[in-house]
Amino acid sequence: MKKSIARVAVVATVVVGLVAGFATTASATTGTKATQANGSYGPVHLFLTGSYATPSTSFAWNDNVIAAGSTSDITSVIACPVGSTSAATFLAARGSENTKSSWSAYAPSSFVGGTQNVSQANLKPAGLTSGTPGASAVKTAGGSYSLGVACLSNSGATVDRTYYRYVTITASTGAWTAAATDYSYPTPSITVTQSNANAIHSPAFAQPHTSDVLNAQINSVTGGSASDIPAGFDVAFQWYANGSAISSATGSTYTTVANDAGKVITVKATYTRSGYTDVVQTSAATAAIEGDAVVAGDVTVNATVLDATNGQLSLSVATNATANLSSASLVANFSTSTGSLPDLTVTDGRVVSQDGWDLKASATSFAKSNDSSITIPAAQLGIAPAISGSTTGVTAGTASTAGSTTYPYTLASQSAGHTLGDPTVVNGTLTFVAPQNKPGGTYTSTLTVTVYSK
């Protein structure tokens, strides 16, 4: 038998570094809350002849003015509570919107089938046929009123919720205009997230320190909540130290620095929307920032790594190794003999490259000892390999059937990336079946085993 040794050299470079850092980003978010400054539960947008009417629009007493919850969709509903059983359109003196008995005029409205939603309610003042003193008296007198939609229960006696616009009515003609819808712009508050170094301090710090993170919150949600930012508006933040804007501090969070020590911090929330005046709300100030906190720092660590020595791939076979098959016997009238494959030892010391390997065998034809012209194909030798020793990542080859063995035949394989271990020993059983047309005698073949690096 022969042996083959594969040697592989690999140079590896390893760089080790430690990096500590912190970064935040923030962006404005469009919200949906629309609580009105006039006390209306939500906005009422007006449409005339199917088109959105701007606040400067002058309406006639008999115009069919449609109420909607959106500036872009006339069918956008006005939502009543689940317990409401009916709805109405109404005209009331300002401040008496939630008292039905004080309404100046009103008329029944209806829900969209199966819901408590009002869609396309007609706010035409001339159509408000009930109430005291009544729509005609309001037209004659003119003045300042609220016009809108009410959600009712208890057979229409209880007012659950009202949506309305402030309107100004011209005496005698009844021409009217609506004040622009208004919104509630929440004032931000500031909460503190302590840095890791400050958080583990004992006793706990009672006020913000340098290196702590300040959070701008609207309704306890950092950066604003979709339910508390007015509909259609964006919100942006700017942080201040003792009233002076802090450069580049425009996110929903701000990490205090050494220069902030002794100063109070505030944040301003600016609400913006195309066509609307910007509104700025300022938070309450923090306590003065303490500068005696445990401040963390970064340390660069450089580590020297030496290249490991890559070993060798080798195969060891005993000198003059011989596989003597047992005395033949007839099995189904075929001469059959069996034996053992001697130990084949593969050692892989390649700790760096870890390429893996294949152990393969090739064979010559079996020749009759006293007449070499008589041969039997090597395929008649069946091989069933087995492995022992270090078997990490190693698999034995599939056993072949005598008469169908093909060469080169894989005895065993080890996958790449294996872990260094003890040598792997490959052996197994051999089965030789001679064709029936071959004369009896002793036949000899040479099995050559080779280990290949993957």
N, C-alpha and C positions, 0 to 999 in steps of 0.2 A: 504494500500500500504506500501511497505518497501523502505528503502533507504540504499545506500551503499556508504561509503566514502573511497577513496584511498589516501594513504599518501606515498610520495616518498621523500627520502633524497638524495641529491647529493652533493659531494664535488668537487669543481672545482679549478684549479690552473691556473693563467694567468701570463705569463712572457712578459714584454714589453721591447724592446730594440731599439735603433737607431744606425744604422751603416752607415757610409759614406765611400766610397772607389772608386777606379779608376783602371782599368786594361786594357792593350792593348795587342794584339797579331799581328804578321805579318808573312808572308811567301813569299818566292820567287815565281814568276810566269813566266812560259815560254811564250815568246811573238812570234810575227810573222813578225816584220819589218825586212827587209834585205837590206837596202840601203848600197851600197858598198863604201869603201874608195877610190876606183879607179874611181868613178863617175858613175858606172853602176847603172841603176835604181833598179836592184835587182840581186840576185845571179843567176849564170848559173852553173849548175852541169853537169858533163860530164859522159857519159856512153860509154863503148866500148864492143862490142859483148854482149850487153844486161846487163852488170854489171857495177856498179858504179866504176868510175876510180878515184883513190886518186890523190892528187896534185903531187905526185912524178912520176906519170905515164908518160912514153915517148911515143908519138904517131908518127906514120909514116905519110908521106904526103898524102898517099892515104887511110888512115884509115877512116872508117865511124864512126865518133864521133858524138854521139847524145846529143843534149842540152835538159835539163829538169830543172824544177823549184824546184826539190826535190832530196835529196841524196838517197831516198829509192824507188822512183817510176819513171821509165823512161817515163811514160805517163803524168807526172805532167806538166801542161801547163805553158807557159810564156805568161803573159797577156798584151795585147795592149789596148790603150784607146778606148773608144767607137767610136770616130771619125776616127780611122785608117781604111784604106780600103785595105791594103796589107801589106806584110812582106817580109823581105829579110835576108839572112845570109851575113855577110860581114867580111872583113879583112882590118884594117885601121891602119895607124900610130897613136901611142898614142897621144891623145889630139884632134884628128880629127874625133872621132867616130860619132858625130852628124852632120857632113857635108858630104852629100852623094857624092858630087863632088870630095871630097878629099879621098874617099875610094880607097884602092889599088886594091881590087877585091871584087866582090859580085855576088850573084845569087838569083833569086826569091825564096821565100818560100810561104807557104799557111796557111790559118786559118783552124781550126777545124770547120766543117760545121755549119753555122748559128751563129758563135761567132767571137770575135776578139782575140781568143786565138791561140797561136802557139804550136803545140804538136810534139815532136820528130823531131825537125829541125836538118838536117844533116850539121855539121860544117866541113866536109872534105875540106881542103884547095884546093885540086885538083879539086873540083867540083865548085869552084867559077869562073865562065866563063866570067864575065864582069868586067869592071873597068880598070883604068890606074894606074900603068904600067901593071897590070894583075898578076895573081897568079904565073905564071912561072917566072916572073922577081923577085917576092918576094922570091921564092924558091932559086933562084940563089944567091941572095944577102944576104938572112938571115936577122936577126935583131929582134928588139923588136916591137911588134904590139898588137892590140886588136882584138880578134876574137869573134863574137857573132851574136845576132839576133836584127834586127831593125824593128820598127813599122812605117809604112809609110802612107801618105795620099796625096791628090792632085795629083792623077795619079802616085804615086810613087816618086814625086819630093821632098816632105817635110818629114823630119825625125821627128816623134812624140816622140819616146822613144827608148832607146837602152839598151840592156842587153849584157854584154860581160865579157870576162876574159882577163887579160894580158897574152900574150904568148911570148915565145922566140923561134925563128926559126933558125935551124942550116943551114948555107949556103951550097948550092949544094945538100945535101941529103933531105932537107926540114923537117927532124925530128923536132918535137916541144914538148914543155912542157908548162903547164899552171900554172900560179901563184895561190896560194891558194886563195879561195874566202875570202873577208874581209868584215867586218861589221862596221856599225856606232854604237858607244857605247855612248848613251846620258849621259851628265853630270847632276847629280842630282842638284836640287835647294832646298832651304829651305823656307817654309812658316810657319807662326806663328798662332796658335790658342790660344787665351788668356784664362786663367782660368776664371771661373765665377767671382771670386773676382777682378781680374784685369780688366775684360771686363767692369764692371760697374763703374770703376774709372773715375772721371771727373777732369781735362781733360783726354782724352784718352792717353794711353801710346804710345809713338812713336817708341819704340824698345822693344825687348823681355825682360821679367822679369822672376825672379824665379817663378816657378809653372805654367809657360806657356808650351804649347805643341808645339814642333817643328816637322814639317812634312817633310819627305824626298819625293820630288816629281820628277817624270820624265814626262815631257810634261804636267805639272799641274795636274797630277793624282797621289794621294798619293800611294806610294808603287810601282809605275811604271805602265805604260799602255801597254796592250797587243800589241798595234800598234807601240810601241817605243822601246821595248826590242828586241834585235836581235833574229832571229828565232833559236829555240833550246837551248837558253841560260837561265840559272837561274840568278837572281840578289839577292844579299844579302847586308845588310847595316851594317856599324859600325860608331858610333858617337864618336867625339873627342872634347875635351875641351883644348884649347890652344895647339893643336897638339898631345895631349896624349889621347890614347884610353880610353873611359869610360867603366868601367866594366859592362858587361851584357847588354849594350845598343846596341842591334843588330836588333831592329825592325825598321819598317818604320816610327815610331814616337818615340820621346824622350821628357820626361817631365823634364824641368830644375829644379835643386835643389839649395839649399842655397850655396853649395860649388861652383856652377858655376858662382856666382856673380863676375863681373869684367873680365870674360873670354869670348873669342869668341868660337863659336861652329861650327864645320864642320861635314859633313857626307861623307863617302866614299861608293860608289856603286861598288861591285865586281861582274863582269859578268863571269860565269863559264859554261863550256860545256865539256863533255868528249871528249878528243882528241884535245882540243884547249887550248892555253895559256890563263890563267886568265887575265882579263883586269880590272884595277881599275881606276875609275873616281872620282874626289874629287870636292865637291861643293865649292862655294865661302863661305867665313866665314860670320857669322852673326855679327851684332854689338855686342859690349860687353854686356853681360847679366847684367841687373840692379838688384840689390838686395833689393830695397826699396819698392817692391810691397806689396800689401795687401795680405798676405799669409793666406789661409784658414787652419783651424785645425779641428780635430774631438773632440767632447765632448760626453762622455758616459752618457746617461740619465737613471737612475734607478727609476722606478715608483712602488709604493706599491699599490696592488690591493686587496681589501677585498672581501671575498666570499659573494655573495648575499644570503639572507635568502630565501630558497625555501619554498613556501607555500604549501597548501593542495588542493586536488581534493575532492569536496563534491557535494552531491545531496540533494536538499530540496524539500519536498512534503508536502502540507498542511495536518494537522492532520485530520483524518477521511475524506480524500478526496474521493468524490464519483462522478461518471459519470452517471447521470440519462438520459437514452435515451427517446426521445419524444414518445408520444402515437403512437402505431403501426398503419400502414395503409397497405392495400394490394396493392402491386405493381407486376403486372403480376401474381396475385394470390399467391404471397409470402408475408408473414408478414414482413414488413420492418420498422425499426425505426432508428433515427439518434440522435446524441448528440455531446458533446464536451469533449475532453480530457483536464483535468485540467492542470494548469501550473506546469511544472516540471523544477526546477531551478538548473542549473549546474554551479558551481563556481570553476574555476581552477586558483589557486594562485601560480603555480609552475613556477616561473620566470627563474629558472636555467635549469631544465631538459626539460621543455616544451615537454612532451611526447605525448600529445594528448589524446583523450578519445573516447569511444563508449558508447552511452546510449541505452540499450536494454530492451525489455519487454517480459515477459512470462505470460501466462494466464491459468487459470483452466477452465474446462468445465463449461458451464452455467447449473445450477441446478434449477429445478422448486421449487418455494418457499414452496408449500404445499405438494410436493412429490419429495424429493431429488433423488429418483431413476430415475426420468425422466430428462435426460440431453440433452444438445445441444453442439456439439463440439465448442471449442474456435476459430477454424478456421473460423466460421461464422461471426466473428467480423472483419470488414474491418477498417483499420486505415490509415488516411492521415495526417502525421505529418507536423508541421510548426514550424519555429524558429523565435525568435526575440531577442532583446537585443544585446549582443556582438556576432557577427556572423563571426568574423575573422577566416577563415579556417574551418568553420562549414558548414556541408551539412545535409539537412534533409533526412531521409530515404525515399525509394521509396514507394509510396502509395500502399497498398495491397487491393485486392478485397474481399469483404465478401464471404466466402466460400472457399478461397484459402490462407488465412493467415497462415504462418508457424512461429513457435517460436523456439528459441528466435528471436524476431523481432527487427530490428534496427530502433530506432526512430530518432537518429541523431548521427553524428560523427564529431570529430574535428581532423584535421591532426596534426602530430607532428611539432614542430617548430613554433607554433603560437605565436602571440604577446599578452601580458597580456592586458585584457580589462575588461569590465563590465560582470556580470554574463550572461549566455545564458539561455533564457527561451524557453522551448520546449512545445508545446501543439498541437492541431490539431482537426480534426473531426473524429467521430466514426460512422460506419454504421453497423447495425446488421440485418441479414436476416435469418429468422427461416425456417427450412425445413417444407414442407407442411404436413408432417406426425406427427408433434408435436402438442400436445394440447395447446390451449391458456392459458395464465397465465403470472405470473412474473417470470423471470429467472435471476439468479445472478451469476457473475463470479468475481474472484479476479485477477486483473492485477498487476503483480509485476514488478517494474522498477528498474534497476541496472545500475550504471555507472562504466565502466571498464577503467583503464588506459591502453594505448597502450604499 
